[in-house]
Amino acid sequence: MKPEAVTSLEDLIDICKSKNNALDDTDVRNAYELISERLKSSDYKNIEAVITHSLREASMVAEWGLGKDIVVASLLHETAESRVLSRNEISGKFGDNVVYIIDSVAEMSDRSFFRENKGLRITEYDDLPRKKAINNAIYVKIADRIDKLKFGDGVLDIPPVFLTNMTQRELFRLVKRVNAYRFVDELQELCFEIDRPDTYKEIVETCEALRNENVRSFRKTTDMLASVFDPHADNENDELAEYRSQIKQLVIEGRSYGSIIRHLKLETDGSFDGLNDHLRKDKVPLYDIVLVVEDKLSEDISKFVPNDVFFKCFEKSLMDEGIYITDHQFTTRDDRDFFVLADETDNLYRFYVRTQKEYRRFMYGEIADEPEFQFQNEKQEMELPEPRRPKIKVFKDDGTDVLITNGATVLDFAFSLSAETGLHFDYAMLNESKTRLDRNVRLNEGDTVTIVTDRNVLPDISWFESANTGMAKKYLVDHFSKRENLERLL
């Protein structure tokens, strides 16, 4: 059950139990019954909204696998902030740790920011319990804000524009404090959807269209990757056994819209103009893959390092299967490397290799750390295995740069602009020359390309000889798959 679907205490308990079968749910039940009783006997407004919001918020932190005290604090903090519950009462029923978390959440309260426009001033404590309570409270606040951005603030009726302002001005720095960057992505997406709904809709629709257009090659590629890297998949290649034995999990998912939005913001200097030039499958990876390996591979005594698992399995199983390593990059925070993979139709994938501890930390930030664990990741230049498919930079006649596969022809370039441009290709011109070039001329780094089309021109089978990229071949196959185009040839 998804947290946003939670409507009752039993729904919440089910999520808690799914994460921890041994959980004693007594405090969770008592907390829910306490806020229900006190709110209904008070003159508090929006009672049902507070209870529903508190249930969804608590179910969110439970779904993240956080502890019982944090779940209880999530249920109680809205009622406590409105002073319907006292600190002494909470301490007597649920212990000081819950009180410390609620106190810290109160310092991040939407009430003071909205009414007085005051920035957050979190009290720093020397004792360990209160230090931990601050970090725990940040996760409660993340869940609180995600829920309000998704469903609106039925507690204080704060307008959405104020919620996004509060998130960007104050909450982001708190989330970054605990290194919970996955939640930054989610919050950024929610804020962007509220602040720029038309642009958000365009980005989502474009990404979905690209993914649907290439779903067959995506499935083919991910099936091949799973056959090699999924620890539960049957694989009879004995050469891989030593490396596959170190794999714990393979995660394949669509890249988050928050991450895509951040990438496009950098590419467009914040304007988001010209999305059609920037949001293309051969420019923006639309999929994320995470290979989770044993923690021991990060130790000095390990026989090999985490990335060796990826390299060796790739070299021994995927070299000639239409999957290419095109780049080795680092995240925008420069704290983690990944490989960019491309398939035969130019779908791009970000491929990460993480140990179990690194993956938990990526998913949930510092709260997933063991006390003695120190997160370290030295930046190293990686030598990519061959063959790889490097890109070259060429330019449209308006000066816009385009990355295209090395060895691409002018016909490949035409198809990279659009299917119609490729299908009606007449001739090309390079570097301000007026010489008309046929479709099979290959491009070099730095070329400026002008494509001239003619609606009366249509491809024939010989065009496949000039198509070297997967995108061009796909568009030609799609064209000839239509009965009327085949009949024209026959």
C-alpha positions as CSV (number, residue, x, y, z in Angstrom):
1,M,0.0,0.0,0.0
2,K,1.3,3.5,-0.9
3,P,1.5,6.0,1.9
4,E,-0.8,8.4,0.1
5,A,-3.5,5.8,0.1
6,V,-3.5,5.4,3.9
7,T,-6.8,6.4,5.4
8,S,-7.0,4.5,8.7
9,L,-4.8,3.4,11.6
10,E,-4.9,-0.2,10.4
11,D,-3.4,0.9,7.1
12,L,-0.6,2.6,9.0
13,I,0.0,-0.5,11.1
14,D,0.2,-2.7,8.0
15,I,3.0,-0.5,6.6
16,C,4.8,-0.6,9.9
17,K,4.6,-4.4,10.1
18,S,5.7,-4.8,6.5
19,K,8.9,-3.1,7.4
20,N,9.4,-4.7,10.8
21,N,7.5,-7.9,11.7
22,A,8.7,-7.6,15.3
23,L,7.4,-4.1,15.8
24,D,5.4,-3.5,19.0
25,D,2.6,-1.3,17.6
26,T,1.2,-0.3,21.0
27,D,2.7,3.3,21.0
28,V,1.6,3.8,17.4
29,R,-2.0,2.9,18.3
30,N,-1.9,5.0,21.5
31,A,-0.6,8.0,19.7
32,Y,-3.4,7.8,17.1
33,E,-6.0,7.4,19.7
34,L,-4.6,10.3,21.7
35,I,-4.7,12.8,18.9
36,S,-8.2,11.6,17.8
37,E,-9.6,12.0,21.3
38,R,-7.9,15.4,22.0
39,L,-8.7,17.0,18.7
40,K,-12.4,15.9,18.8
41,S,-12.8,17.3,22.3
42,S,-11.1,20.6,21.4
43,D,-12.2,23.6,19.4
44,Y,-9.5,22.9,16.8
45,K,-10.5,23.6,13.2
46,N,-9.8,21.2,10.3
47,I,-9.8,18.1,12.7
48,E,-10.3,15.5,9.9
49,A,-7.6,17.2,7.8
50,V,-5.1,17.1,10.6
51,I,-5.8,13.4,11.3
52,T,-5.7,12.4,7.7
53,H,-2.5,14.4,7.1
54,S,-0.9,12.9,10.3
55,L,-1.7,9.3,9.1
56,R,-0.2,9.9,5.7
57,E,2.9,11.5,7.1
58,A,3.5,8.8,9.6
59,S,3.0,6.1,7.0
60,M,5.6,7.8,4.8
61,V,8.3,7.6,7.5
62,A,7.2,4.1,8.2
63,E,7.6,3.2,4.5
64,W,11.1,4.6,4.6
65,G,11.9,2.1,7.3
66,L,12.5,4.6,10.1
67,G,12.0,3.8,13.8
68,K,8.9,3.6,15.9
69,D,9.7,6.9,17.8
70,I,9.8,8.8,14.5
71,V,6.5,7.3,13.4
72,V,4.9,8.3,16.7
73,A,6.4,11.8,16.5
74,S,5.0,12.1,13.0
75,L,1.5,11.3,14.3
76,L,1.8,13.7,17.2
77,H,3.6,16.8,16.1
78,E,0.8,18.8,14.4
79,T,-1.4,18.4,17.5
80,A,1.5,19.2,19.8
81,E,2.5,22.3,17.9
82,S,-1.1,23.6,18.3
83,R,-0.7,23.0,22.1
84,V,-3.5,20.5,22.3
85,L,-1.0,18.1,23.8
86,S,1.7,19.1,26.4
87,R,5.3,18.0,26.5
88,N,4.9,16.4,29.9
89,E,2.0,14.3,28.7
90,I,3.9,13.1,25.6
91,S,7.0,12.4,27.7
92,G,5.0,10.4,30.2
93,K,3.3,8.3,27.5
94,F,6.0,7.9,24.9
95,G,9.3,8.9,26.4
96,D,11.8,11.8,26.1
97,N,13.1,10.8,22.7
98,V,9.7,11.4,21.1
99,V,9.5,14.8,22.9
100,Y,13.0,15.8,21.6
101,I,11.9,15.0,18.0
102,I,8.7,16.9,18.4
103,D,10.6,19.9,19.9
104,S,12.9,19.9,17.0
105,V,10.1,19.7,14.4
106,A,8.4,22.6,16.2
107,E,11.5,24.7,15.5
108,M,10.9,24.0,11.8
109,S,7.3,24.9,12.1
110,D,5.4,26.2,9.1
111,R,3.4,28.4,11.5
112,S,6.2,30.8,12.5
113,F,7.5,31.0,8.9
114,F,4.1,31.6,7.3
115,R,2.9,34.1,9.9
116,E,6.1,35.9,10.7
117,N,8.4,35.1,7.7
118,K,11.1,34.0,10.1
119,G,13.9,31.8,9.0
120,L,14.6,28.5,10.8
121,R,16.9,28.6,13.8
122,I,17.6,25.1,14.9
123,T,18.9,24.8,18.4
124,E,22.2,22.8,18.5
125,Y,22.7,20.5,21.5
126,D,25.8,18.8,22.9
127,D,24.1,15.7,24.2
128,L,23.8,12.8,21.7
129,P,20.0,12.1,22.1
130,R,19.1,15.7,21.2
131,K,21.6,15.8,18.3
132,K,20.0,12.6,16.9
133,A,16.5,14.1,17.5
134,I,17.3,17.0,15.2
135,N,18.2,14.7,12.3
136,N,15.2,12.5,13.0
137,A,13.0,15.7,13.0
138,I,14.2,16.6,9.6
139,Y,12.8,13.4,8.2
140,V,9.5,14.1,9.9
141,K,9.5,17.5,8.3
142,I,10.4,16.1,4.8
143,A,7.3,13.8,5.1
144,D,5.2,16.6,6.3
145,R,6.1,18.9,3.4
146,I,5.9,16.2,0.7
147,D,2.3,15.4,1.9
148,K,1.3,19.1,1.9
149,L,2.8,19.8,-1.5
150,K,1.0,16.8,-2.9
151,F,-2.4,17.2,-1.3
152,G,-2.5,20.9,-0.2
153,D,-2.2,22.2,3.4
154,G,-5.5,21.3,5.1
155,V,-4.0,22.0,8.5
156,L,-3.1,25.7,8.3
157,D,-4.4,26.4,4.8
158,I,-1.1,27.8,3.6
159,P,-1.3,28.6,-0.1
160,P,0.8,26.4,-2.4
161,V,3.1,29.3,-3.5
162,F,4.1,29.9,0.1
163,L,4.8,26.1,0.6
164,T,7.2,26.1,-2.4
165,N,8.9,29.2,-1.1
166,M,9.3,27.8,2.3
167,T,10.7,24.6,0.9
168,Q,13.2,26.2,-1.4
169,R,14.3,28.9,1.1
170,E,14.5,26.7,4.3
171,L,13.8,23.0,3.9
172,F,16.3,22.2,1.2
173,R,19.3,23.2,3.4
174,L,18.0,21.0,6.2
175,V,17.5,18.0,3.8
176,K,21.1,18.5,2.5
177,R,22.3,18.6,6.1
178,V,21.4,14.9,6.5
179,N,22.5,14.1,2.9
180,A,19.0,13.0,1.9
181,Y,19.4,14.1,-1.7
182,R,16.8,11.7,-3.1
183,F,14.2,13.7,-1.1
184,V,15.6,16.9,-2.6
185,D,14.7,15.5,-6.0
186,E,11.2,14.7,-4.9
187,L,10.7,18.1,-3.2
188,Q,12.1,19.9,-6.2
189,E,9.7,18.1,-8.6
190,L,6.7,18.9,-6.4
191,C,7.7,22.6,-6.1
192,F,8.4,22.9,-9.9
193,E,5.0,21.3,-10.7
194,I,3.3,24.0,-8.5
195,D,5.4,27.0,-9.7
196,R,5.6,26.1,-13.4
197,P,2.8,23.8,-14.2
198,D,2.9,24.2,-18.0
199,T,6.6,23.6,-18.2
200,Y,6.3,20.7,-15.9
201,K,3.6,19.1,-18.0
202,E,5.7,19.6,-21.1
203,I,8.7,17.9,-19.5
204,V,6.6,14.9,-18.3
205,E,4.8,14.5,-21.5
206,T,8.0,14.7,-23.5
207,C,9.8,12.1,-21.3
208,E,6.8,9.8,-21.4
209,A,6.6,10.0,-25.2
210,L,10.3,9.2,-25.5
211,R,10.0,6.3,-23.2
212,N,6.9,4.9,-25.0
213,E,8.6,5.4,-28.4
214,N,11.5,3.3,-27.3
215,V,9.9,0.8,-25.0
216,R,10.9,-2.2,-27.1
217,S,14.6,-1.4,-27.1
218,F,14.4,-0.5,-23.4
219,R,13.0,-3.9,-22.5
220,K,15.5,-5.7,-24.7
221,T,18.4,-3.8,-23.1
222,T,17.2,-4.2,-19.5
223,D,16.5,-7.9,-20.1
224,M,20.1,-8.3,-21.2
225,L,21.4,-6.3,-18.2
226,A,19.2,-8.3,-15.8
227,S,20.5,-11.6,-17.3
228,V,24.0,-10.6,-16.3
229,F,23.6,-8.4,-13.2
230,D,20.5,-9.6,-11.5
231,P,21.7,-11.9,-8.7
232,H,18.4,-13.9,-9.0
233,A,18.8,-14.5,-12.7
234,D,20.1,-17.8,-14.1
235,N,23.5,-17.3,-15.7
236,E,25.7,-20.2,-16.8
237,N,28.8,-18.2,-17.6
238,D,31.3,-19.6,-15.1
239,E,33.7,-16.7,-15.7
240,L,31.1,-14.4,-14.1
241,A,30.5,-16.5,-11.0
242,E,33.1,-14.8,-8.8
243,Y,31.8,-11.3,-9.6
244,R,28.1,-12.2,-9.6
245,S,28.5,-13.6,-6.2
246,Q,29.2,-10.1,-4.9
247,I,26.0,-8.6,-6.3
248,K,23.1,-8.1,-3.8
249,Q,20.5,-6.2,-5.9
250,L,19.8,-4.7,-9.4
251,V,17.5,-1.7,-9.4
252,I,16.2,-0.4,-12.8
253,E,13.8,2.6,-12.8
254,G,12.9,5.7,-14.6
255,R,15.1,8.7,-13.8
256,S,13.3,11.0,-11.4
257,Y,11.7,14.1,-12.8
258,G,13.4,16.1,-10.1
259,S,16.8,15.0,-11.4
260,I,15.8,15.7,-15.1
261,I,14.4,19.2,-14.1
262,R,17.7,20.0,-12.4
263,H,19.7,18.9,-15.5
264,L,17.5,21.0,-17.8
265,K,17.8,24.0,-15.5
266,L,21.6,23.8,-15.8
267,E,21.4,23.3,-19.6
268,T,19.1,26.3,-20.1
269,D,20.5,28.6,-17.5
270,G,17.2,28.4,-15.6
271,S,15.0,29.5,-18.5
272,F,13.8,26.1,-19.6
273,D,13.6,27.6,-23.1
274,G,14.1,25.4,-26.2
275,L,13.2,22.1,-24.4
276,N,13.0,20.3,-27.7
277,D,16.7,20.9,-28.3
278,H,17.7,19.8,-24.8
279,L,15.2,17.1,-23.8
280,R,16.1,14.4,-26.3
281,K,16.8,10.8,-25.6
282,D,20.3,11.0,-27.1
283,K,21.2,13.9,-24.7
284,V,19.4,13.1,-21.4
285,P,19.5,9.7,-19.8
286,L,15.9,8.8,-19.0
287,Y,16.7,5.7,-16.9
288,D,18.7,4.9,-13.8
289,I,20.3,1.6,-13.0
290,V,21.9,0.8,-9.7
291,L,24.0,-2.3,-9.1
292,V,24.2,-2.9,-5.4
293,V,27.2,-5.0,-4.3
294,E,28.7,-6.3,-1.0
295,D,30.0,-3.8,1.5
296,K,33.2,-5.7,1.8
297,L,34.3,-4.6,-1.7
298,S,34.9,-1.2,-0.3
299,E,37.5,-2.5,2.2
300,D,41.3,-2.4,1.5
301,I,41.6,-6.1,1.9
302,S,39.1,-6.8,-0.9
303,K,40.4,-8.6,-4.0
304,F,38.6,-6.1,-6.3
305,V,36.6,-2.9,-6.0
306,P,32.9,-2.4,-6.7
307,N,33.4,-1.1,-10.3
308,D,35.3,-4.2,-11.1
309,V,32.0,-6.2,-10.9
310,F,30.5,-4.0,-13.6
311,F,33.6,-3.9,-15.9
312,K,34.2,-7.7,-15.8
313,C,30.6,-8.7,-16.3
314,F,30.3,-6.2,-19.1
315,E,33.4,-7.3,-20.9
316,K,32.6,-11.0,-20.6
317,S,28.9,-10.8,-21.5
318,L,27.8,-7.6,-23.1
319,M,30.6,-6.4,-25.4
320,D,28.8,-7.4,-28.7
321,E,25.2,-7.2,-27.6
322,G,24.3,-3.6,-28.7
323,I,25.0,-2.0,-25.3
324,Y,27.8,0.6,-25.2
325,I,29.6,2.6,-22.5
326,T,29.7,6.2,-23.8
327,D,30.9,8.1,-20.8
328,H,32.1,8.2,-17.2
329,Q,30.7,11.1,-15.2
330,F,30.1,12.4,-11.7
331,T,26.9,13.6,-10.1
332,T,26.2,17.4,-9.8
333,R,27.4,17.1,-6.2
334,D,30.6,15.5,-7.4
335,D,30.3,12.8,-4.8
336,R,29.5,9.7,-6.9
337,D,30.5,8.4,-10.3
338,F,28.3,6.7,-12.8
339,F,28.6,5.3,-16.3
340,V,26.5,6.4,-19.3
341,L,25.2,3.5,-21.3
342,A,23.6,3.7,-24.7
343,D,21.6,1.0,-26.5
344,E,21.1,0.5,-30.3
345,T,18.4,3.1,-30.5
346,D,20.3,5.7,-28.5
347,N,18.4,5.3,-25.2
348,L,20.7,6.5,-22.5
349,Y,21.0,5.0,-19.0
350,R,22.9,6.2,-15.9
351,F,24.5,3.1,-14.4
352,Y,25.7,3.4,-10.8
353,V,27.7,0.8,-8.8
354,R,27.1,1.2,-5.0
355,T,27.8,-0.9,-1.9
356,Q,24.9,-1.8,0.3
357,K,25.8,1.0,2.8
358,E,26.2,3.5,0.0
359,Y,22.9,2.6,-1.5
360,R,21.1,2.9,1.8
361,R,22.7,6.3,2.3
362,F,21.7,7.4,-1.2
363,M,18.1,6.3,-0.5
364,Y,17.7,7.8,3.0
365,G,20.7,9.9,3.9
366,E,22.6,9.8,7.2
367,I,19.8,8.1,9.1
368,A,20.7,4.9,7.3
369,D,24.4,5.0,8.5
370,E,25.9,2.9,11.2
371,P,27.6,5.1,13.9
372,E,31.1,3.9,12.9
373,F,30.5,4.1,9.1
374,Q,32.3,6.9,7.2
375,F,31.1,7.6,3.7
376,Q,34.0,8.0,1.4
377,N,34.3,7.9,-2.3
378,E,37.5,9.0,-3.9
379,K,37.1,10.5,-7.3
380,Q,39.1,8.5,-9.8
381,E,39.4,8.6,-13.6
382,M,38.2,5.3,-15.0
383,E,39.6,3.7,-18.1
384,L,36.5,2.5,-20.1
385,P,36.6,-0.9,-21.7
386,E,36.5,-1.1,-25.4
387,P,34.5,-1.2,-27.6
388,R,32.7,2.0,-26.6
389,R,30.8,4.3,-28.7
390,P,32.1,7.9,-28.2
391,K,30.2,10.9,-29.2
392,I,31.4,13.9,-31.3
393,K,30.0,17.4,-31.2
394,V,28.7,18.9,-34.4
395,F,26.5,22.0,-34.9
396,K,23.2,22.9,-36.5
397,D,23.3,25.9,-38.8
398,D,21.8,28.1,-36.0
399,G,24.9,27.3,-33.9
400,T,23.2,24.8,-31.5
401,D,25.5,21.9,-30.6
402,V,24.5,18.3,-31.1
403,L,26.2,15.2,-29.7
404,I,26.1,12.4,-32.2
405,T,27.8,9.0,-32.4
406,N,31.3,9.0,-34.0
407,G,30.9,7.7,-37.5
408,A,27.5,9.2,-38.1
409,T,26.5,10.3,-41.5
410,V,24.6,13.4,-42.5
411,L,21.5,11.2,-42.8
412,D,22.0,10.1,-39.2
413,F,22.2,13.8,-38.3
414,A,19.0,14.5,-40.1
415,F,17.2,11.8,-38.2
416,S,18.6,13.1,-34.9
417,L,16.7,16.3,-35.6
418,S,13.4,14.6,-36.3
419,A,11.9,11.7,-38.1
420,E,10.4,13.9,-40.8
421,T,13.7,15.7,-41.4
422,G,15.4,12.3,-42.0
423,L,12.6,10.8,-44.1
424,H,12.5,13.7,-46.4
425,F,16.3,14.3,-46.6
426,D,17.3,15.8,-50.0
427,Y,20.9,16.9,-49.4
428,A,23.3,18.4,-46.8
429,M,25.9,21.2,-46.8
430,L,28.8,21.4,-44.4
431,N,30.7,24.3,-42.9
432,E,29.1,27.1,-45.0
433,S,30.0,25.3,-48.3
434,K,27.4,25.4,-50.9
435,T,28.4,21.9,-52.2
436,R,25.4,19.5,-52.1
437,L,26.4,16.3,-50.2
438,D,24.7,12.9,-50.5
439,R,23.3,11.2,-47.4
440,N,26.3,8.8,-46.8
441,V,28.9,11.6,-46.0
442,R,30.3,11.1,-42.6
443,L,30.6,13.9,-40.0
444,N,33.7,15.0,-38.1
445,E,34.1,16.8,-34.8
446,G,33.1,20.5,-35.1
447,D,31.2,20.3,-38.4
448,T,28.4,22.7,-39.0
449,V,25.6,20.9,-40.8
450,T,22.7,22.3,-42.9
451,I,20.0,19.8,-43.9
452,V,17.8,20.5,-46.9
453,T,14.5,18.6,-47.1
454,D,12.0,18.0,-49.9
455,R,8.5,16.7,-49.1
456,N,8.6,14.8,-52.4
457,V,11.6,12.8,-51.4
458,L,11.0,9.5,-49.7
459,P,13.4,6.7,-48.6
460,D,14.1,3.5,-50.4
461,I,15.9,0.4,-49.1
462,S,19.3,1.7,-50.1
463,W,19.0,4.3,-47.4
464,F,19.9,1.7,-44.8
465,E,23.4,1.7,-46.2
466,S,23.8,5.4,-45.0
467,A,22.2,4.8,-41.6
468,N,24.8,4.1,-38.9
469,T,22.9,5.1,-35.7
470,G,20.2,3.1,-34.0
471,M,17.9,6.1,-34.2
472,A,18.1,6.4,-38.0
473,K,17.7,2.7,-38.5
474,K,14.6,2.6,-36.2
475,Y,12.9,5.5,-38.1
476,L,13.6,3.7,-41.4
477,V,12.2,0.4,-40.0
478,D,9.1,2.2,-38.7
479,H,8.6,3.8,-42.1
480,F,8.9,0.6,-44.1
481,S,6.7,-1.2,-41.6
482,K,3.7,0.7,-42.9
483,R,1.9,-1.1,-45.6
484,E,1.5,1.9,-47.9
485,N,5.2,2.5,-47.9
486,L,6.0,-1.1,-48.7
487,E,3.4,-1.1,-51.5
488,R,5.1,2.0,-53.0
489,L,8.4,0.2,-53.2
490,L,6.8,-3.0,-54.7
